[in-house]
Amino acid sequence: MFKFKGISSQDMQVIIEEEEHFIARASQRYEMTEIEGRDGAIFETSGYSCVERPIYVQCLNTEKIDDILAWLDGEGEFEYKGRKTTARFYSQLEPQRNACIRIIDTTFIRDPFWTKAVDEYQTINETRYKEAQGEEITLKDSAKYKFKDVKVSGNSVQETREGYNLLNYDTLTSRTTNGITYTINDDMSITASGTATANATLNLIGAGSVYPLSLEAGDYLLSGCDGGSKDTYMIEIYDGTRYLRCINGSTLINFLENTAIRAYITVKSGITLDNVTFYPMLHRGTEEKEYEQCGAMPSPLYSSAIKNCKNNINLKVQNKNYASTKILKDMKLSAITNVSENSFTIDLSKRSNLDIK
């Protein structure tokens, strides 16, 4: 099945006898220069030609003949097997009777390249105009063309956080405790490595008899530890009477009254960890949420810079050298030496009135 001008062959009740004609590769235009005394030739490419193929259209419903003739007329977007291009039907269309169907013998012409039908942005090759998007942009297949201008457009972006993580340990620093090294990462996740010579506890909030985080009565989810157990490693909170642990995934906790807690990570004595990362988080409710570090952003305590596409733009134009080889046509053999794939030498003493541009 194919689509032309947004209408499918199925809707028009037609069949193409040899659909492989649609996907033929376009031929490349080139100019060949042969030099006396040199093996082979020098080829200079100059883009691709359109694909032009004969096709036979079987019309299964003779009542749609007029609609089919109007449909296969002129230029339009052509889609086939998830790809699209621009196609043209310019030939005369004359349906021929064959048993109970009609067959149209015509010529199909399309642009040399396909793009993905579902892409919002298409990749452009072998053209003098190039477009790209992204934080770092590289325009490929453009070295043959002179750089003319650059236009930058886009939106402002700003890092944000909702602030639902109640575990605020943003003053915590990396340290080693009883053989376990705890490293604080940029996103405030914590990576642990080493062998615990005794229970290795990292206090996240509170210590001893200090319970700095007060929670209202209700449901909470404690999360951020994967692959642990009560005998290996865990994230814990303590409310003065009970230990509440997250050992793998998340743990639902219910407080019947307002409660003050402290929180910490524990690695049991004798356990070895190799870059195990914890994402400590406590948030209100029963719905699972993605990890975020504590603190709403932007806010007076947690600022967030606004990035605009108009600022901090560094432009680097780096074209390859495409020296024309057409000058070789005007040279005599004695004037050209040291010819290789990428260079040649001209002896000016053996060539008069040489004009190199």
N, C-alpha and C positions, 0 to 999 in steps of 0.2 A: 504494500500500500504506500502511496505517496500523497502529498498535498501540494496543490498549486493555487496561489492566491487565496489561501486559507480554506480551500475546499478539497476534500479527500477524494481519491479515486474510488473508494468504496461508496461514497455518497453519490458519485456520478455513474456508478455501476460500469466501470471500465477496467480492463486488465491489460498490462503491458507484457508483450510476449517475452522480451529479454531485458529484464530490469538491470542487468549488469552494465548496460550502456550508461546508466545514471552515474556510476561510480568510477568511470574511466579516469585515469590520471591525465592532467593537462600537460601538453607539450611545452617545453621551455624554449623561448626564442634565444638565439645566440648568433654571434658573429665570429667567424673563423679566420685566423690570419696564419698563413704559412710562410716560413722564412727559408730561403734557399740556404742549404748547408746545415739545416737543423732538422732533427728527427721530429715527427709529429707536427702538431700545430698549437697555436694559442687560441683559446676560446674565451670570449667575453659575453657573459649572459646579459639579457635585457628583459627580464620578466617572463611571465607565462601567458600562453594563448588561452582563449576560451575553448571549452570542450564542445564539439559538435558531432552528434551521432544520429543515425536514422533510427526511428522506433516505429513499432506497429501497435496501434491502439485498438483493442477489441471492445466494441460497444455491445454490452450484454442486453441493454434495454433500448430498442430502436425509438421509443417514444422520447428519449432524452437526447437525440441527435442534435437538435438545435441548441440545447443547453451546453452540450459538450463542445460544439464548434465555437460558441461564445466564450467558453471557459478556457480553451487552449488557444488563446489569441493574445499576442503581445508579451509583455514582460511582467514578471511577478515573483514573489518569494516561493521557493521550492523546498519542500521538506521531505527527507527520505531517511528512514532508520535512525532517527535521533539527530540528524544533521540538517543544516539548511544552507541555501545559497540563493543566488538570483538566476532564474532560468527564463528562456524566451522561446516562443513558438511563432515563427514568422512565415513559415512555408504555407503553401496552399493546402487546405484540408478538403479532401474529397472522399467521403465514405464509399467503400466498395462492398457489395453484397457477397457474403460467404456463408452459405447455408442459411441459418436463422439469425445470424449476427451480422454486424457491419464492422469492417476493418478500415482504420484510417492510417495511411502511410504518410508520415510527416518527419520533420527534422527537429531534434531537441538540442538547444544551445544553452549552456550554463557557464557561469563564472568559474575561473580555475580552482577556487578554494572553497572548502566547506567550513562552517562553524557549528558549534554545538547548538542545537535548537533551544536548549533550556538555559543557555548562558545569558546573564544580564549584560556582560561586557564581552565582546568578541576579540580574539587575537587577530591582529592585522599583519599580514606579511606582504612583502614586495609591493609596497606603495610609498608614496612620498610623504604621507601624513601618518604620524604615529601617535597613539594614545595609550596611556597606562594609568593605573591607580595603585595606591598603597602608601605606607609610611616611607619606604625606600623604593624608588622607581628606577627600573632599567628598561630602556627602549631597545629591544632586540631587532635584528635585521634592518638596521637603519644606517649602517656605516657608509653606505654608498651616497647618502644624501647630505646636503649641506645643512648645518644647524641654522635655523632661522629665528625661532622664538619659543618661549616657554610660558604657559599660562597655568597657574596653580589655583585650584578651587577646592572647597571642602567645608566641613563643619568643625566647630570647637568641640573638644572632648575634655572630660574631667573625671578623675578617679573618684568613685563614690562608694560608701558603705552604709548599710541600713542601721547598723548599731545594735543588732539583736544579741551579739555575744556579750554575756555579762561578766566573763572572766577577764578582768583588766590587770594584766601583768606587764604593761609596756615599759616599766623601768627595770625589768629583769635582765640580767646580763649572762653571757656564757660562763660556765664554770665546770669544774670537775668535782664530783662527790663520790667518795668510796669506790673509786675506780671507774665510774661512769662519767664520760664527758658529755655535758648537755650544751648544744650549740643553738643559739637563738637566731633564727633565719629572718630575712627581710620581712616576710609576711607574719612574723611572730609564731610560726610553727617552730617546733623544737625537735632537733635531731639528736639521738642518743647513741653513743658507741662506747665499747669497752666491756670489761668484766667486773661485776659488782663484788667487791671484797666483803661487803656487808650490805644490808638494805640501803640502797642509794635513793634518797628522797630529794626531789627538787620542789621547794615550796613555790607555788604559783601566786597565791594570795593568802596572807595570814601565816602565822607560825605560833607554836606553843599555845598560849591561852588567848591569842588574838584572833577574832573572827570578824574581819572587816567588811564582808559582803552580806547585807541584809536582804532577804528575799521575802516577798509576800506569799501568803498561802496560795497553793495552786499546783498545776502540773508543769514540770520542766524536763527537758532532754539534755543529758550529759553525753558528749560524743568526742571523738578525736583519737581513739586508740583502736588499732586493728591488729588482730593476731595475738593478743595477750591472753592472760589467764590470771587467776588469783595466786598462782604459784610462780609466775614469771614477771610480768610487768603490767601496769594499769594506770589510769587516771582516777584519782579518788577525791571525793569531797567528804568532809566530816562536820556534822552539825552539833557536836558535843555529846551525842549519845550513840550515834551509829555511823558506820562507814558505808558510803554509797559509791560503787565502783563502775567504771566503764572499762571493759576488757576487750570487747570486739564489736565495733559498730556503735550503737547508742544504747543508753539506759534511761528508761522512763522513771522519773522520781516525782512523788507527790508529797507536798508539805501541807499538813492540816492547819497549820498556823504560821504566822510570821516567824522566820527562822534565820539565824546568822550562821555563816559557814566559812570554812577555809578550804583551799584546794591545792592539790599537789600531784606530782608524778612519782611513782615508786617503781624501782627495779629491784627484784628480790636478790638476795645474796647468792652468789655463784652463777648468776645468769649472764651470758655474753650476748651483747647486741652489736650489730654491724649496720650502722646508719639507719636505724629505725626512727621514723619521723612521727611525732605526735602533733595533733591539731586540736588542742584543748578548746572546747566550746560548751557553754551552758546557756541555753535560751529557753524562754518561757513558751509553753504550749506543747502539743503532742506531734506537730508536723515536722518531718525531717527537713533540714535546711543545709545548704552548702556552707562549708567553713568560711568564716571571715574573722579577721582579727577584731579585737574589741575597739569600740568607739565609732560613733557616726561620723561620716565624712561626706562633704565638708562641714566643719563646725568650729567654734572658737578654739577647741582643744586639738582638733585634727584638721589642719588646713589641707587644701588640695589645689595644686596649680592648674590653671586653665591653659590648655594647649590649643593654639590656633594655627591653621595651616599657613597663614600669611607670615608667621614669624619663623626664625631659625631655619631658613631655606638655604641649603648649600647646593649649588649647581656645578656639575662637573661634566664637561663635554669631552669625550675621548673617542675620536673616530679612527678607524683603521686607515692605512694608506692604500688608496685604490688608484695607483698611477695608471693612466691609459696606455695601452700597448699599441694603439693605432699608429703611433709615430713610427713603429717598425716597418710599416708598409712603405715608407718613403726612404728607407735606409738601403745602402748598398752593403753587401756582405762584408767588404773590407773595413767598414766603419763600425761594425758591431763585434764585440768580443766578450768573453766571460759570461755568456748567456746561461742563466739558470732559471729555475721556476719562479724565483722572486726578484731577480735583478738582471741587469745587463750593463755593459760598458760601451760608451760611444767614443770613438776616437775622432775628435773634431778636426784633426789635421787631415783626415781622409774624406771629409765631407764639407763642402762649401755651401753657404747660404742656408744654414740649418736654422729653422725657426721652431723653438721648443716653447710650448705654452702650458 
